[in-house]
Amino acid sequence: MDYRAEIQKGGRVTIPSVIRKKLNIAEGDIVTIREEHQALAQARALANQYLTHHDTIDDFLRWRKEEAAAEDDKMDRGFETK
């Protein structure tokens, strides 16, 4: 679930009360803010649209690597001299 918080003057942020209660955060507690990039999650979601429920991202990547190797091999054979 996503929550929104407005950045106040001086960079202050109020953590929504539902999160404070859920995480048992009280005045004076120290929290860590972690930056996470969502590009990988977005790429996985995009790839999942094209996979059957039996496939996994790892299966897809393995298949793509095999396809690339086969294409490279085909190109190499095209340049062989007879």
Chimera marker file (.cmm) of the C-alpha trace (Angstrom):
<marker_set name="trace">
<marker id="1" x="0.000" y="0.000" z="0.000" r="1" g="1" b="0" radius="0.5"/>
<marker id="2" x="1.259" y="3.487" z="-0.787" r="1" g="1" b="0" radius="0.5"/>
<marker id="3" x="1.008" y="6.469" z="1.522" r="1" g="1" b="0" radius="0.5"/>
<marker id="4" x="1.685" y="10.098" z="0.709" r="1" g="1" b="0" radius="0.5"/>
<marker id="5" x="3.497" y="12.598" z="2.898" r="1" g="1" b="0" radius="0.5"/>
<marker id="6" x="4.193" y="16.232" z="2.140" r="1" g="1" b="0" radius="0.5"/>
<marker id="7" x="7.680" y="17.627" z="2.559" r="1" g="1" b="0" radius="0.5"/>
<marker id="8" x="7.452" y="20.611" z="4.910" r="1" g="1" b="0" radius="0.5"/>
<marker id="9" x="9.783" y="23.558" z="5.385" r="1" g="1" b="0" radius="0.5"/>
<marker id="10" x="13.299" y="22.442" z="6.206" r="1" g="1" b="0" radius="0.5"/>
<marker id="11" x="12.684" y="18.987" z="4.713" r="1" g="1" b="0" radius="0.5"/>
<marker id="12" x="10.453" y="17.809" z="7.548" r="1" g="1" b="0" radius="0.5"/>
<marker id="13" x="8.131" y="14.897" z="6.785" r="1" g="1" b="0" radius="0.5"/>
<marker id="14" x="5.270" y="13.677" z="8.910" r="1" g="1" b="0" radius="0.5"/>
<marker id="15" x="4.957" y="9.900" z="8.795" r="1" g="1" b="0" radius="0.5"/>
<marker id="16" x="1.261" y="9.029" z="8.457" r="1" g="1" b="0" radius="0.5"/>
<marker id="17" x="-0.246" y="7.877" z="11.756" r="1" g="1" b="0" radius="0.5"/>
<marker id="18" x="-1.360" y="4.531" z="10.309" r="1" g="1" b="0" radius="0.5"/>
<marker id="19" x="2.288" y="3.712" z="9.526" r="1" g="1" b="0" radius="0.5"/>
<marker id="20" x="3.526" y="4.978" z="12.897" r="1" g="1" b="0" radius="0.5"/>
<marker id="21" x="0.997" y="2.761" z="14.664" r="1" g="1" b="0" radius="0.5"/>
<marker id="22" x="1.711" y="-0.236" z="12.444" r="1" g="1" b="0" radius="0.5"/>
<marker id="23" x="5.475" y="0.036" z="13.001" r="1" g="1" b="0" radius="0.5"/>
<marker id="24" x="5.186" y="1.149" z="16.613" r="1" g="1" b="0" radius="0.5"/>
<marker id="25" x="7.134" y="4.343" z="15.922" r="1" g="1" b="0" radius="0.5"/>
<marker id="26" x="7.059" y="6.900" z="18.716" r="1" g="1" b="0" radius="0.5"/>
<marker id="27" x="8.427" y="10.411" z="19.251" r="1" g="1" b="0" radius="0.5"/>
<marker id="28" x="12.206" y="10.308" z="19.592" r="1" g="1" b="0" radius="0.5"/>
<marker id="29" x="12.607" y="7.052" z="17.657" r="1" g="1" b="0" radius="0.5"/>
<marker id="30" x="15.137" y="7.025" z="14.837" r="1" g="1" b="0" radius="0.5"/>
<marker id="31" x="14.041" y="5.761" z="11.424" r="1" g="1" b="0" radius="0.5"/>
<marker id="32" x="16.091" y="4.891" z="8.367" r="1" g="1" b="0" radius="0.5"/>
<marker id="33" x="15.042" y="6.106" z="4.948" r="1" g="1" b="0" radius="0.5"/>
<marker id="34" x="16.217" y="3.910" z="2.090" r="1" g="1" b="0" radius="0.5"/>
<marker id="35" x="16.210" y="4.890" z="-1.550" r="1" g="1" b="0" radius="0.5"/>
<marker id="36" x="15.071" y="2.034" z="-3.764" r="1" g="1" b="0" radius="0.5"/>
<marker id="37" x="14.967" y="2.034" z="-7.515" r="1" g="1" b="0" radius="0.5"/>
<marker id="38" x="11.892" y="0.462" z="-8.997" r="1" g="1" b="0" radius="0.5"/>
<marker id="39" x="13.244" y="-0.085" z="-12.498" r="1" g="1" b="0" radius="0.5"/>
<marker id="40" x="13.844" y="-3.797" z="-11.892" r="1" g="1" b="0" radius="0.5"/>
<marker id="41" x="10.353" y="-4.281" z="-10.471" r="1" g="1" b="0" radius="0.5"/>
<marker id="42" x="8.874" y="-2.446" z="-13.447" r="1" g="1" b="0" radius="0.5"/>
<marker id="43" x="10.914" y="-4.562" z="-15.883" r="1" g="1" b="0" radius="0.5"/>
<marker id="44" x="9.783" y="-7.767" z="-14.166" r="1" g="1" b="0" radius="0.5"/>
<marker id="45" x="6.149" y="-6.637" z="-14.308" r="1" g="1" b="0" radius="0.5"/>
<marker id="46" x="6.505" y="-5.879" z="-18.014" r="1" g="1" b="0" radius="0.5"/>
<marker id="47" x="8.140" y="-9.245" z="-18.733" r="1" g="1" b="0" radius="0.5"/>
<marker id="48" x="5.493" y="-11.079" z="-16.700" r="1" g="1" b="0" radius="0.5"/>
<marker id="49" x="2.863" y="-9.925" z="-19.172" r="1" g="1" b="0" radius="0.5"/>
<marker id="50" x="4.459" y="-12.182" z="-21.787" r="1" g="1" b="0" radius="0.5"/>
<marker id="51" x="5.151" y="-15.224" z="-19.655" r="1" g="1" b="0" radius="0.5"/>
<marker id="52" x="2.836" y="-18.115" z="-18.872" r="1" g="1" b="0" radius="0.5"/>
<marker id="53" x="2.193" y="-18.905" z="-15.238" r="1" g="1" b="0" radius="0.5"/>
<marker id="54" x="4.747" y="-21.730" z="-15.533" r="1" g="1" b="0" radius="0.5"/>
<marker id="55" x="7.530" y="-19.445" z="-16.705" r="1" g="1" b="0" radius="0.5"/>
<marker id="56" x="9.758" y="-17.356" z="-14.510" r="1" g="1" b="0" radius="0.5"/>
<marker id="57" x="11.886" y="-14.328" z="-15.237" r="1" g="1" b="0" radius="0.5"/>
<marker id="58" x="14.958" y="-16.567" z="-14.901" r="1" g="1" b="0" radius="0.5"/>
<marker id="59" x="13.527" y="-18.928" z="-17.525" r="1" g="1" b="0" radius="0.5"/>
<marker id="60" x="12.922" y="-15.983" z="-19.837" r="1" g="1" b="0" radius="0.5"/>
<marker id="61" x="16.443" y="-14.620" z="-19.352" r="1" g="1" b="0" radius="0.5"/>
<marker id="62" x="17.957" y="-18.075" z="-19.904" r="1" g="1" b="0" radius="0.5"/>
<marker id="63" x="15.916" y="-18.488" z="-23.093" r="1" g="1" b="0" radius="0.5"/>
<marker id="64" x="16.965" y="-15.041" z="-24.343" r="1" g="1" b="0" radius="0.5"/>
<marker id="65" x="20.640" y="-15.796" z="-23.654" r="1" g="1" b="0" radius="0.5"/>
<marker id="66" x="20.340" y="-19.064" z="-25.593" r="1" g="1" b="0" radius="0.5"/>
<marker id="67" x="18.652" y="-17.232" z="-28.473" r="1" g="1" b="0" radius="0.5"/>
<marker id="68" x="21.421" y="-14.616" z="-28.547" r="1" g="1" b="0" radius="0.5"/>
<marker id="69" x="24.104" y="-17.333" z="-28.559" r="1" g="1" b="0" radius="0.5"/>
<marker id="70" x="22.333" y="-19.113" z="-31.420" r="1" g="1" b="0" radius="0.5"/>
<marker id="71" x="22.137" y="-15.855" z="-33.374" r="1" g="1" b="0" radius="0.5"/>
<marker id="72" x="25.853" y="-15.218" z="-32.774" r="1" g="1" b="0" radius="0.5"/>
<marker id="73" x="26.696" y="-18.754" z="-33.880" r="1" g="1" b="0" radius="0.5"/>
<marker id="74" x="24.623" y="-18.333" z="-37.032" r="1" g="1" b="0" radius="0.5"/>
<marker id="75" x="26.399" y="-15.048" z="-37.823" r="1" g="1" b="0" radius="0.5"/>
<marker id="76" x="29.818" y="-16.636" z="-37.217" r="1" g="1" b="0" radius="0.5"/>
<marker id="77" x="29.004" y="-19.514" z="-39.589" r="1" g="1" b="0" radius="0.5"/>
<marker id="78" x="27.945" y="-17.000" z="-42.236" r="1" g="1" b="0" radius="0.5"/>
<marker id="79" x="31.452" y="-15.538" z="-42.231" r="1" g="1" b="0" radius="0.5"/>
<marker id="80" x="33.311" y="-18.832" z="-42.475" r="1" g="1" b="0" radius="0.5"/>
<marker id="81" x="35.285" y="-19.366" z="-45.653" r="1" g="1" b="0" radius="0.5"/>
<marker id="82" x="34.931" y="-22.581" z="-47.571" r="1" g="1" b="0" radius="0.5"/>
<link id1="1" id2="2" r="1" g="1" b="0" radius="0.2"/>
<link id1="2" id2="3" r="1" g="1" b="0" radius="0.2"/>
<link id1="3" id2="4" r="1" g="1" b="0" radius="0.2"/>
<link id1="4" id2="5" r="1" g="1" b="0" radius="0.2"/>
<link id1="5" id2="6" r="1" g="1" b="0" radius="0.2"/>
<link id1="6" id2="7" r="1" g="1" b="0" radius="0.2"/>
<link id1="7" id2="8" r="1" g="1" b="0" radius="0.2"/>
<link id1="8" id2="9" r="1" g="1" b="0" radius="0.2"/>
<link id1="9" id2="10" r="1" g="1" b="0" radius="0.2"/>
<link id1="10" id2="11" r="1" g="1" b="0" radius="0.2"/>
<link id1="11" id2="12" r="1" g="1" b="0" radius="0.2"/>
<link id1="12" id2="13" r="1" g="1" b="0" radius="0.2"/>
<link id1="13" id2="14" r="1" g="1" b="0" radius="0.2"/>
<link id1="14" id2="15" r="1" g="1" b="0" radius="0.2"/>
<link id1="15" id2="16" r="1" g="1" b="0" radius="0.2"/>
<link id1="16" id2="17" r="1" g="1" b="0" radius="0.2"/>
<link id1="17" id2="18" r="1" g="1" b="0" radius="0.2"/>
<link id1="18" id2="19" r="1" g="1" b="0" radius="0.2"/>
<link id1="19" id2="20" r="1" g="1" b="0" radius="0.2"/>
<link id1="20" id2="21" r="1" g="1" b="0" radius="0.2"/>
<link id1="21" id2="22" r="1" g="1" b="0" radius="0.2"/>
<link id1="22" id2="23" r="1" g="1" b="0" radius="0.2"/>
<link id1="23" id2="24" r="1" g="1" b="0" radius="0.2"/>
<link id1="24" id2="25" r="1" g="1" b="0" radius="0.2"/>
<link id1="25" id2="26" r="1" g="1" b="0" radius="0.2"/>
<link id1="26" id2="27" r="1" g="1" b="0" radius="0.2"/>
<link id1="27" id2="28" r="1" g="1" b="0" radius="0.2"/>
<link id1="28" id2="29" r="1" g="1" b="0" radius="0.2"/>
<link id1="29" id2="30" r="1" g="1" b="0" radius="0.2"/>
<link id1="30" id2="31" r="1" g="1" b="0" radius="0.2"/>
<link id1="31" id2="32" r="1" g="1" b="0" radius="0.2"/>
<link id1="32" id2="33" r="1" g="1" b="0" radius="0.2"/>
<link id1="33" id2="34" r="1" g="1" b="0" radius="0.2"/>
<link id1="34" id2="35" r="1" g="1" b="0" radius="0.2"/>
<link id1="35" id2="36" r="1" g="1" b="0" radius="0.2"/>
<link id1="36" id2="37" r="1" g="1" b="0" radius="0.2"/>
<link id1="37" id2="38" r="1" g="1" b="0" radius="0.2"/>
<link id1="38" id2="39" r="1" g="1" b="0" radius="0.2"/>
<link id1="39" id2="40" r="1" g="1" b="0" radius="0.2"/>
<link id1="40" id2="41" r="1" g="1" b="0" radius="0.2"/>
<link id1="41" id2="42" r="1" g="1" b="0" radius="0.2"/>
<link id1="42" id2="43" r="1" g="1" b="0" radius="0.2"/>
<link id1="43" id2="44" r="1" g="1" b="0" radius="0.2"/>
<link id1="44" id2="45" r="1" g="1" b="0" radius="0.2"/>
<link id1="45" id2="46" r="1" g="1" b="0" radius="0.2"/>
<link id1="46" id2="47" r="1" g="1" b="0" radius="0.2"/>
<link id1="47" id2="48" r="1" g="1" b="0" radius="0.2"/>
<link id1="48" id2="49" r="1" g="1" b="0" radius="0.2"/>
<link id1="49" id2="50" r="1" g="1" b="0" radius="0.2"/>
<link id1="50" id2="51" r="1" g="1" b="0" radius="0.2"/>
<link id1="51" id2="52" r="1" g="1" b="0" radius="0.2"/>
<link id1="52" id2="53" r="1" g="1" b="0" radius="0.2"/>
<link id1="53" id2="54" r="1" g="1" b="0" radius="0.2"/>
<link id1="54" id2="55" r="1" g="1" b="0" radius="0.2"/>
<link id1="55" id2="56" r="1" g="1" b="0" radius="0.2"/>
<link id1="56" id2="57" r="1" g="1" b="0" radius="0.2"/>
<link id1="57" id2="58" r="1" g="1" b="0" radius="0.2"/>
<link id1="58" id2="59" r="1" g="1" b="0" radius="0.2"/>
<link id1="59" id2="60" r="1" g="1" b="0" radius="0.2"/>
<link id1="60" id2="61" r="1" g="1" b="0" radius="0.2"/>
<link id1="61" id2="62" r="1" g="1" b="0" radius="0.2"/>
<link id1="62" id2="63" r="1" g="1" b="0" radius="0.2"/>
<link id1="63" id2="64" r="1" g="1" b="0" radius="0.2"/>
<link id1="64" id2="65" r="1" g="1" b="0" radius="0.2"/>
<link id1="65" id2="66" r="1" g="1" b="0" radius="0.2"/>
<link id1="66" id2="67" r="1" g="1" b="0" radius="0.2"/>
<link id1="67" id2="68" r="1" g="1" b="0" radius="0.2"/>
<link id1="68" id2="69" r="1" g="1" b="0" radius="0.2"/>
<link id1="69" id2="70" r="1" g="1" b="0" radius="0.2"/>
<link id1="70" id2="71" r="1" g="1" b="0" radius="0.2"/>
<link id1="71" id2="72" r="1" g="1" b="0" radius="0.2"/>
<link id1="72" id2="73" r="1" g="1" b="0" radius="0.2"/>
<link id1="73" id2="74" r="1" g="1" b="0" radius="0.2"/>
<link id1="74" id2="75" r="1" g="1" b="0" radius="0.2"/>
<link id1="75" id2="76" r="1" g="1" b="0" radius="0.2"/>
<link id1="76" id2="77" r="1" g="1" b="0" radius="0.2"/>
<link id1="77" id2="78" r="1" g="1" b="0" radius="0.2"/>
<link id1="78" id2="79" r="1" g="1" b="0" radius="0.2"/>
<link id1="79" id2="80" r="1" g="1" b="0" radius="0.2"/>
<link id1="80" id2="81" r="1" g="1" b="0" radius="0.2"/>
<link id1="81" id2="82" r="1" g="1" b="0" radius="0.2"/>
</marker_set>
